[in-house]
Amino acid sequence: MADALHRLDVELDGVPLSQASALASELREFLLDEDGALQIEQVRANADTQDLGATLVILLGTPALVAVARGVERWIARRNSSSVIISSGADQVEVTNLSNRKAGELAEKLVQLTKGAGGS
C-alpha cells in the first residue's frame, strides 16, 4: 500500500519581507537537493503581492520527512539568523539553530506533526 501524502507548510520567520521570497526559493532548492521527488509549491500569503511568495507547501510521504529535516538543517546552518515554522494542520514546530544531531530529532518531530494532523 502506498504511503499517505502529508502536507507541510513551511514559513520563514524573522526575515525582512523584501528578502522573504528569495530566501523561500533558496530553501526550496535546498529541500530539492535532498530529495528531488519532493512536491514543493511556493505560494504567496497575499494574492495582491507580485513576489513568488514566502511560504512553501510540501506534499510528501513519511520517508521524505528525513530529507525535509536535512534540507532545513543545511539551510538554517547557512542562514543562521533565520528560523522556519513548519506546520501541519493546527500543529507547528519552530526551527532555529539546528545542528546535524538535532536534524534527526526534527525528522521525528515532523513525523509526530503529520500524525497529529490526521496523517498515518
DRENKOL-137725 format. One record per residue (C-alpha): residue number from 0; residue in three letters; x, y, z. Coordinates in Angstrom, 2 decimals. Layout:
@seq: NUM type: ALA x: X y: Y z: Z;
...
***
This chain:
@seq: 0 type: MET x: 0.00 y: 0.00 z: 0.00;
@seq: 1 type: ALA x: 1.31 y: 3.45 z: -0.89;
@seq: 2 type: ASP x: 2.36 y: 5.82 z: 1.86;
@seq: 3 type: ALA x: -0.22 y: 8.55 z: 2.54;
@seq: 4 type: LEU x: 0.78 y: 12.05 z: 1.48;
@seq: 5 type: HIS x: 1.15 y: 14.68 z: 4.17;
@seq: 6 type: ARG x: 1.04 y: 18.44 z: 3.75;
@seq: 7 type: LEU x: 3.61 y: 20.64 z: 5.44;
@seq: 8 type: ASP x: 3.54 y: 24.42 z: 5.24;
@seq: 9 type: VAL x: 6.97 y: 25.97 z: 5.71;
@seq: 10 type: GLU x: 7.14 y: 29.66 z: 6.56;
@seq: 11 type: LEU x: 10.20 y: 31.80 z: 7.11;
@seq: 12 type: ASP x: 10.26 y: 33.74 z: 10.35;
@seq: 13 type: GLY x: 12.43 y: 36.70 z: 11.26;
@seq: 14 type: VAL x: 13.41 y: 37.64 z: 7.71;
@seq: 15 type: PRO x: 12.75 y: 41.01 z: 6.06;
@seq: 16 type: LEU x: 9.72 y: 40.96 z: 3.76;
@seq: 17 type: SER x: 11.90 y: 42.31 z: 0.96;
@seq: 18 type: GLN x: 14.03 y: 39.11 z: 1.12;
@seq: 19 type: ALA x: 11.42 y: 36.52 z: 2.11;
@seq: 20 type: SER x: 10.53 y: 35.36 z: -1.41;
@seq: 21 type: ALA x: 14.15 y: 34.92 z: -2.48;
@seq: 22 type: LEU x: 15.01 y: 33.09 z: 0.74;
@seq: 23 type: ALA x: 12.00 y: 30.79 z: 0.33;
@seq: 24 type: SER x: 13.18 y: 29.99 z: -3.21;
@seq: 25 type: GLU x: 16.63 y: 29.21 z: -1.83;
@seq: 26 type: LEU x: 15.18 y: 26.94 z: 0.87;
@seq: 27 type: ARG x: 13.10 y: 25.18 z: -1.80;
@seq: 28 type: GLU x: 16.32 y: 24.40 z: -3.71;
@seq: 29 type: PHE x: 17.97 y: 23.05 z: -0.53;
@seq: 30 type: LEU x: 15.00 y: 20.74 z: 0.00;
@seq: 31 type: LEU x: 15.02 y: 19.55 z: -3.61;
@seq: 32 type: ASP x: 18.76 y: 18.86 z: -3.33;
@seq: 33 type: GLU x: 17.93 y: 16.43 z: -0.51;
@seq: 34 type: ASP x: 15.07 y: 14.74 z: -2.38;
@seq: 35 type: GLY x: 14.35 y: 15.73 z: -5.96;
@seq: 36 type: ALA x: 11.00 y: 13.94 z: -5.84;
@seq: 37 type: LEU x: 9.51 y: 16.30 z: -3.24;
@seq: 38 type: GLN x: 6.41 y: 18.14 z: -4.43;
@seq: 39 type: ILE x: 7.05 y: 21.73 z: -3.37;
@seq: 40 type: GLU x: 4.99 y: 24.75 z: -4.34;
@seq: 41 type: GLN x: 5.99 y: 28.29 z: -3.39;
@seq: 42 type: VAL x: 2.88 y: 30.31 z: -2.55;
@seq: 43 type: ARG x: 2.01 y: 33.88 z: -1.63;
@seq: 44 type: ALA x: 0.27 y: 34.69 z: 1.62;
@seq: 45 type: ASN x: -1.27 y: 37.73 z: -0.08;
@seq: 46 type: ALA x: -2.60 y: 37.36 z: -3.64;
@seq: 47 type: ASP x: -2.10 y: 41.09 z: -4.23;
@seq: 48 type: THR x: 1.70 y: 40.90 z: -3.99;
@seq: 49 type: GLN x: 3.86 y: 40.33 z: -7.05;
@seq: 50 type: ASP x: 6.52 y: 38.15 z: -5.44;
@seq: 51 type: LEU x: 6.67 y: 34.35 z: -5.64;
@seq: 52 type: GLY x: 5.68 y: 34.06 z: -2.00;
@seq: 53 type: ALA x: 7.46 y: 33.22 z: 1.22;
@seq: 54 type: THR x: 5.60 y: 30.02 z: 2.08;
@seq: 55 type: LEU x: 6.46 y: 26.57 z: 0.78;
@seq: 56 type: VAL x: 3.74 y: 23.92 z: 0.59;
@seq: 57 type: ILE x: 5.20 y: 20.41 z: 0.54;
@seq: 58 type: LEU x: 3.29 y: 17.22 z: -0.18;
@seq: 59 type: LEU x: 5.29 y: 14.20 z: 0.91;
@seq: 60 type: GLY x: 5.23 y: 10.70 z: 2.27;
@seq: 61 type: THR x: 6.63 y: 9.82 z: 5.68;
@seq: 62 type: PRO x: 10.05 y: 8.63 z: 4.36;
@seq: 63 type: ALA x: 10.67 y: 12.07 z: 2.82;
@seq: 64 type: LEU x: 10.38 y: 13.79 z: 6.22;
@seq: 65 type: VAL x: 14.06 y: 12.97 z: 6.85;
@seq: 66 type: ALA x: 15.02 y: 14.75 z: 3.62;
@seq: 67 type: VAL x: 12.99 y: 17.80 z: 4.67;
@seq: 68 type: ALA x: 14.71 y: 17.83 z: 8.07;
@seq: 69 type: ARG x: 18.17 y: 17.60 z: 6.44;
@seq: 70 type: GLY x: 17.35 y: 20.33 z: 3.92;
@seq: 71 type: VAL x: 16.05 y: 22.68 z: 6.62;
@seq: 72 type: GLU x: 19.12 y: 21.94 z: 8.75;
@seq: 73 type: ARG x: 21.51 y: 22.76 z: 5.88;
@seq: 74 type: TRP x: 19.63 y: 25.95 z: 5.01;
@seq: 75 type: ILE x: 19.49 y: 27.22 z: 8.61;
@seq: 76 type: ALA x: 23.21 y: 26.47 z: 9.02;
@seq: 77 type: ARG x: 23.84 y: 28.75 z: 6.04;
@seq: 78 type: ARG x: 21.32 y: 31.38 z: 7.17;
@seq: 79 type: ASN x: 21.93 y: 31.29 z: 10.91;
@seq: 80 type: SER x: 19.81 y: 34.38 z: 11.53;
@seq: 81 type: SER x: 16.65 y: 32.77 z: 10.17;
@seq: 82 type: SER x: 14.09 y: 30.47 z: 11.66;
@seq: 83 type: VAL x: 11.49 y: 28.30 z: 9.98;
@seq: 84 type: ILE x: 7.98 y: 27.44 z: 11.13;
@seq: 85 type: ILE x: 6.73 y: 24.09 z: 9.84;
@seq: 86 type: SER x: 3.04 y: 23.41 z: 10.27;
@seq: 87 type: SER x: 0.65 y: 20.60 z: 9.50;
@seq: 88 type: GLY x: -2.96 y: 21.44 z: 10.21;
@seq: 89 type: ALA x: -3.17 y: 23.32 z: 13.50;
@seq: 90 type: ASP x: 0.13 y: 21.90 z: 14.84;
@seq: 91 type: GLN x: 3.51 y: 23.53 z: 14.25;
@seq: 92 type: VAL x: 7.21 y: 23.29 z: 15.02;
@seq: 93 type: GLU x: 9.57 y: 26.28 z: 15.05;
@seq: 94 type: VAL x: 13.13 y: 25.52 z: 14.00;
@seq: 95 type: THR x: 16.14 y: 27.69 z: 14.86;
@seq: 96 type: ASN x: 19.85 y: 26.96 z: 15.33;
@seq: 97 type: LEU x: 19.55 y: 23.36 z: 14.14;
@seq: 98 type: SER x: 22.65 y: 21.16 z: 14.35;
@seq: 99 type: ASN x: 23.27 y: 17.90 z: 12.46;
@seq: 100 type: ARG x: 22.45 y: 15.96 z: 15.62;
@seq: 101 type: LYS x: 19.18 y: 17.82 z: 16.04;
@seq: 102 type: ALA x: 18.13 y: 17.20 z: 12.40;
@seq: 103 type: GLY x: 17.23 y: 13.63 z: 13.38;
@seq: 104 type: GLU x: 15.10 y: 14.96 z: 16.23;
@seq: 105 type: LEU x: 13.41 y: 17.34 z: 13.78;
@seq: 106 type: ALA x: 12.57 y: 14.42 z: 11.48;
@seq: 107 type: GLU x: 10.89 y: 12.66 z: 14.42;
@seq: 108 type: LYS x: 9.00 y: 15.87 z: 15.33;
@seq: 109 type: LEU x: 7.80 y: 16.12 z: 11.73;
@seq: 110 type: VAL x: 6.52 y: 12.54 z: 11.87;
@seq: 111 type: GLN x: 4.61 y: 13.41 z: 15.04;
@seq: 112 type: LEU x: 3.38 y: 16.64 z: 13.47;
@seq: 113 type: THR x: 1.93 y: 14.82 z: 10.48;
@seq: 114 type: LYS x: 0.33 y: 12.20 z: 12.74;
@seq: 115 type: GLY x: -1.32 y: 14.99 z: 14.74;
@seq: 116 type: ALA x: -2.81 y: 16.40 z: 11.55;
@seq: 117 type: GLY x: -4.55 y: 13.16 z: 10.69;
@seq: 118 type: GLY x: -1.64 y: 11.58 z: 8.85;
@seq: 119 type: SER x: -0.70 y: 7.93 z: 9.21;
***
